[in-house]
Amino acid sequence: MVLSPQTMKAVRRSGAVPGAEFLLTAEGVRKEFPGVVALDDVTFRLRRGTVHALMGENGAGKSTLMKILAGIYTPDRGTVRLKGIDVRLASPLDALENGIAMIHQELNLMPFMTVAENIWIRREPKNRFGFVDHGTMDAMTQALFDRLNIGLDPQALVGELSVANRQMVEIAKAVSYESDVLIMDEPTSALTETEVGHLFTIIRSLRAQGIGIVYITHKMSELFEIADEFSVFRDGKYIGTHASSEVTRDDIIRMMVGREITQMFPKEEVPIGEVLLKVENLTLDGVFRDVSFEVRAGEILGVAGLVGSGRSNVAETIFGVTPASSGTISIDGAPVRIDSPTTAIAHRMAFLTEDRKDTGCFLVLDIQENMQLAVLQDRFTRAGFVSQEKLSRACEAMSAKLRVKTPNLHERIENLSGGNQQKVLIGRWLLTDPRILILDEPTRGIDVGAKAEIHRFVTELARNGVAVVMISSEMPEVLGMSDRVMVMHEGRVTGFLDRAEATQIKVMELAAS
């Protein structure tokens, strides 16, 4: 028997649901998009009062399944059961009202509204005149925050909050629906270690209250710290479910990629050439000051530091996004004035930005249109006209080289997984044939398989004499891929470490000094 959404809501309110072993299940679910089978006969089971992690490479089907469970997509085939009862969820609102809430990786809050207004939108308490009762709404929000140990002002504007605090607002909003199921998609991708610890405290509290939590992550350490069990998906298929205590990191990787990954960081010893990029006393008033370093041909300079250290700001200034207040940039020993990205590209410099959604991808354009953006006025243009055939062949070759998973290059980039979007952006810059490549968080939010491939690309570029500056918040990546590590703290360089002497402890000491 399949209950209608209205009937299911009534059943939920009355509590008249049969005792079932699983809180939420999906059986035999299939979902197709044009040219792609996203899910093929998959199974998922969530127990009450547990944290269940979903693991898999980008494109494995994790987010698609969760969007079905959250009412965003409708399955082509299969059954979804909530507390043992078949249910069809017609919309995200329908899922919310039935106790299933999803917190997306890209947060969906209204920046010009207050915290309380965001949490209770469409459910605002009214006074006897029919107007919103802001006092009651703020009190309700404060009670919710007290329950979750969240120290935010209900009247604060969301647009003025940090990413971590916006994440807390999203969690509070989901809990305010008295949700039985909470789905979190990469909730720690932009959080500091301290903020992650606070989030985990909240998750454990919710778990103790009997809420079932689905936790999508690419970070192995988080799985072992917070998850009770996990399920693995690969190429749209369900691979298996295990207790977190019963497996090792290598076991999970084998399940995810279907093969051994014996070397996540394929660093090679390559000849180090002459200095290509030299930065001296670079300063951006109020952001960073007196930053000096050099990078040689074939060298990978890792840049480490805590959030707010100024790493990304330095990269943007070198590339001309925010021209420097003072200091010099030299290429091949000659000072250059880089006042715009166009000037930087003319000096054969490339820059992969930190946020692929906001500052990298043009989501409404297709793959080829995204890949070709940096070279439309380059070697593919003659007498003011673009050689579309030549450009298309180059994009096809680059897509094949980077192993972008897509039916064709005319697929909109928003339909690709995060790892494949990242490959397209890397392809965009490789088409410019750069001599200096700046990578800001090149593997953030992507799976271990895609990470290994991107590391391979970076190693190949260094082997071919490209000077690479790689900014990363992931310590294993910095230590595994860098010839030297530059560490920053609060807008200044605090030290350099050679590969042989760099350890996590030494890097963290410099990052906190």
N, C-alpha and C positions, 0 to 999 in steps of 0.2 A: 504494500500500500504506500502511495506517495501522498504526503500531505501538502496542501496548498500553503503558500507563505502565510496567509491570514490564520489558517488553522494551526500552523506550527507555532505562531506567536502566542495564540491562546493556550496551546498545550504547554509552552514554555512558562507562561505566566502562572499557570495553575500548578505547575510542577508535576503534572500527571504524565510523566514519561517513564517507560519501563527501565529497570536497572540494566545497564549494558556494560560489558567489560570495557568498551572504548567510548570515549567522549565524542570523537569525530572520526569517521572513516570515509575513505574513497576506494571504490572497487571497480576495476576494469575501465578506468577513465581514459578516453581518447580525445585528443584535440588537434585539429589540423588548421594551418594557415596556408595561404597560397604558396605552393611549392615546398612546404615544410610540414612534417609530422612532428608537432611539438611534444605530444604525449601519446604513448602507444601502450594501452592496456596496463596502466600503472595502478599501484596499490599504496595506500597510506593509512596508518592507524595511530591515533593520538589518545593516550591515556589521561585521565583526570589527574591533576596535581603533579604533572611531569613537564620537563623541558625536553622537547624532541627537536634535535638539530637536523636540518636538511643539508646534505653535502652533494657536490657535483660540479663539474666544469661549467663555465658559462655556456648556455644553450642546452643544458642537460634536461631542462623542463621544470626545475624547482619553482621558479616564480610563476610560470604558467599554471601549475597545479594550485598554488596558493591563491592566484587570482580567480580561479574557479571556485575555490572554497570561500573566497571573500565576495562572491557574487559579481565580479567584474567581467568574467568570461562565462559562457555557457558551454558545458562539455558536449561534444558530438555524440558521445556514448559513455555509459558508465553510471554508477550509482554513488550518491553522497548521502551519508547517514549522520544525523546529529542525535546523540544519545540513543542510538539504535533505531531511529525512525528515518525512513527515506524522506529527503527534503530537496525541493528545487528552489534555489536562491536566485531571484530574478534581478537583483541589483545590489550594489554595495550597501545601500540603506537597508534593504531587506535582510542582508547578512548581519548588519549591526543590530537590528531589532530582534534578531534571533540569537544574538550572543556571540557573533564571530566578528572580531575587529582586526584590521590589518594596518600595521604601521609601515609605510613604504620607505625605501631607501631615500627617495627624494621627498622630503617632508611637504605636506599639503596644508599648510596653515595660512591664514590671512594676515599679512605683516602689519596692516594698518588698523587691526583690531586688537583689543586687549587679550590677555591670557584667558580671562574668564569668558569673554565673548566667543573666543575660538572654541573653548571646551563645550559650551552649552548652545552653540549655534543651532537654530531651529527648535530648541527645547528651552528657551529662556523662560524663567519664572516671570509671571505677570502680576501687577498689582490690581486693585479692584477697578481701576480705570482702563485696564487693558494694555497698559504700557509696561515695558520691561522694568522689572524690579532689580536694579543694579546692586543694591545692598544685599538682597537675598542671594543673588547670583555670586557675588564676591564671597559671601559666607559659605555657600555650597562649595565653591572652588577651594577655599582655605581648608575646609573639612576634608576634602579629597586629598589635598596636598599633605595634610597632617597624617592621614592614613598611609600615604606613600613615602613620607619623609622627604618631601620636595620643598626646598626653601625658596620659593618664588613669590613675587607679589602678584596677586590676581589682577591688579589694575595695570600692570606693566604692558607696554606695547610689544607684541611678538617680534616686530621688525627690529627691535633693539636688543633682542636676546641672542646669546651665542648659539651655535648649532647644538651643543649639548643640552642647553636649557630648552630649546625648541623640541628636542627629542623627548624631554621629560613632559612637556605639554602634550605631545602626541600620545604618550603612554597614559597620562591622566585622562585625556579625552576618551581613549579606548576603554579604560577602567570605568569611567562614568556611565557607560552603557550597561554596567554589570555584566560584562562579557564573560562567557565561559571559556572562550577560545581567543587567544591573543597571538597574532602572527606578526613576527618581527623580521623585516628584510634588511640584512646588513646593518644592524642598529649601531655598531661601533665604528663604522668606516671613517668617521670624522671626529672621534672622541679621543681625549688624552687618556693616559693610563688611570689617572685618578677618577675621571669621569666614567670610565668603563667599570671601575670598582663600584661606584655609586649605582650605576645601572644594574649591575649584577645583584647588588643588595636588594633592589626593588624587585627584580625578577624572582629571587628566592622567596621574598615575602609573598608575592602573588602565587607562586607555586604552593606555598604553605596554606594558602587560602583555597586551594583546590582548582585553581585555574590551569587549564592546559595551554602550554606555550609552544608555538612552533617557531624555531629560531634558524633563519637562513644565514649562513656565514661561510666565508672562505678561509677563516682563520682557525687552524687546527688547535691552537692553544685554548681558544675559547670553548671549543667543543668539549675538551677534557675538563675544563674548569666549571662549566655551567650546565652541560647537557646530561640528562639521565640516559638517553638512548639517541640513536641517529639512524636516518635512512639515507641511502645513496641512490642517486639517479645518474644515468649515463645515456646520452643520445636519445632522450625522451623515454627511456625505459627504466622501470624500477629494478634495482640490483639487489637490495637486501636491507634488513634492519638488524642492528646489534646494540647491545648495551655498551655504553662508552667505556666501562671498566674492563671490557673483554678484548679490546683491540689496541693496536699500536698505531702511531701516525703512518707508518709505512703500509699497514694493512688498509687503512682508509684510502691512501693515495692509489694503491693498486685497484681497489674497487671503483674509484672515481674515473681513472683514466684507462683501465683495462690493460695496463702495461706497467712495467717498472720505470720509475723515474729515479735513476741512481745518482743524478747530479743536478740539483735544482739550480746551481750557480756554475755554469760552464765557463768559468774564468780561465783564460789562457794567458800564458806569458808571451807577449808580443813585443817586438822592438819599439821602444819609446823614442820618438823623434824630437824635432825642434819645438820650441814653444809656439803654439798657434794663437792662443788667447792669453792675454795678460791684463789683469785688472789691478789698478793701483788707487788706494784711498777713495774708493767709490763711496759716495754718500747720497742718501735721499733724506732730506731734512725730516726729522720726526719719526723715521722708520728704521734706518740703519746708518752706520757711519764707519768710515775708514776701512772698508772691506778690500783686502788685497789678496790675490792668488794668481796662479798661472796654471794652464793646462797644456800638455804637449800632445803632439800627434800620436795616436795609438794609446793614449792614457785615459783611464776612467777615474775621474775625480768624484768621489762620493761626498755628498753634503748632508750632514746630520745635524739635528737640533730639535728641541721641543717645539710644540705648537706656539707660534708667536715669536720665534727666534729671528724671523726675517728672511728665511731661506728663499721662499717664493718671491718675495719682493726684490731680492737681488737678481734673481733670474729675469723677472719682468723688466727691470731697469737695464740689464745688459742687452736685452732684446729690443729695447726702445719703446716698450709699452708705457712705462713711466720714466721719462728721461731723468738722468741723475742731476742732483743739485751741484755736485762737484766730483772730482776724481777723473781718472783717465782709463780708457779701454784701448788696448792695442791688439792688432791682428798682424801676425807675421812681423812683429817688431815695430810696426808703424802705428802711431796713434790714429784712431778713427772717431768720428762723431756719429753716434747712433742715436737718432732722435725719433725713430719710428720703426715698427717691424719691417716696413718695406726696405729701409736702409739696411737693417740687419740681414734680411734675406739676400740683398745685393752683395753682402760680404760673405755669402755662403754659410750663414748661420741659420739654425732651425731650433724651434722651441715647442716642445710638447707640454701643454698647460696642465695644471693640477686637476682642474674640473672639466672632464670631457663633455659633460652635459651642457654646462653654462657657457664655457669659453672655448670649447673644442668642436663639437659636432653641431651641424645645422640639421636638426632632427627632421625637418620637413623635406629635406633634399635626399636624393638617393646616394648610393655608395660612391659611384663615379663622380658625381657632382661634389661630394665632400672631399674626395681624394685629390681632385684636380685643382682645387681652389688656389693653392700656393704657386702654381706653375702656368697659369693662364697667360701671363705676360712674359713667359720664359722661352725656352727652346722650342716650344710647340706652337709658337706664333711667328708668322711671316707676313710682312707688309700690313700688320694690324689685324690679320685674320688668323684664327685658331685652326690648326690642322686637327680636326676632330678625330679622323681615323687614326692618326699617329698617337694622339692622346689616349684614345680608347685602348689601343694595343698596349700602351705603357701601363695603364691602370689595370688591365687584365693580367699582365705579367706580374705586376706588383701584388695584386690580390692573390695570385697563385703562390708567389714566393712567400707571402706572409700567412698562407693557409686560412684565408678568411672564409668562414662557413656561411655561404649564401647561395640561393638559387642562381642569381645573376647580379650584375653590378647596378641594375636598375631597381633593386629592392631599396625601400626607404631605410635609412640608417637607424631610425628609431626602432625598427623591428629586429635589429641584431642584438645579441647578447653583449654585455659590457666588455668582455674580452675581445670580441670581434670588432666592436666599435673602436676600441683602443688600437687594434691592428690597422684599421683604416686610417686613423689619425697618424700613426707611425708611417704608413705608406705615403700619406700626403707629404710628409717632410722628407722622406727618402727620395721622392721624385725630384726634389730640388737639388739633389746631389750635394749635401752639406759637408763642410769640412769641420764645423763645430756644431755639436748637437747637445742641447740642454733638455733634459728629461725631468719633469717635475711629477713625482709620484707615478712612475710609468706602469706600475702593476697594482695600484689601489683598486680594491673591489673586484678583482678578477681571480679566476681559479688557478690551482697549482699547475695545470697543464698549460694554460695560456701564459702564466708567469714564466715557465721554463722556456717557452718559445720566444718570448720577448727578451729574456736574458740571452738567448742564443743570438738573436738579431744584434743586440748591443755588442756582444763579443765579436761578432763578424765585422761590425763597423769599426771597432777598435783595431782589429787585425788589418783592416784596409786603410788605417792611418787617420781615422776620424778622431778628433778630440771630443770626449764625452764628459759632460757635467751631469751627474745623476743625483737628484734630490729624492730622499726617501725617508719615511717615518718607520720603515721596517728594518730593524737592526740586522737581522740575518742577511737581508738584501745588500745593505751598505757594506757589511763586512765581507760578504761572499763575492761581490762584483767589483770592488774598488781597488785600484792600485794605491791610492792615497785617500784619506778621509779628512775633509775640512769640517770642523764643528763650529756651530754658531750658538750664541746665547744673547737674547734681548738686543738684536741688531748689531752685534759685533762678532768678529771671528775670535774664538777662544783657543784655537790650536789646530795643528795638523798631525795626523798619524800615518806612518807608512803601513802598508798592508801587513807586513810581518809583525808589527807591534800593536796593531789595532785590536782591541778587545771590547766587549760590550761595557765592561766596567770603566775602562779608560774613556770611551766615548761619552758615557753618561756623566762621568766626573767633569768633563769639559763642557757638556751641554747644560750642566746645572751651575757652572761657576761664573 
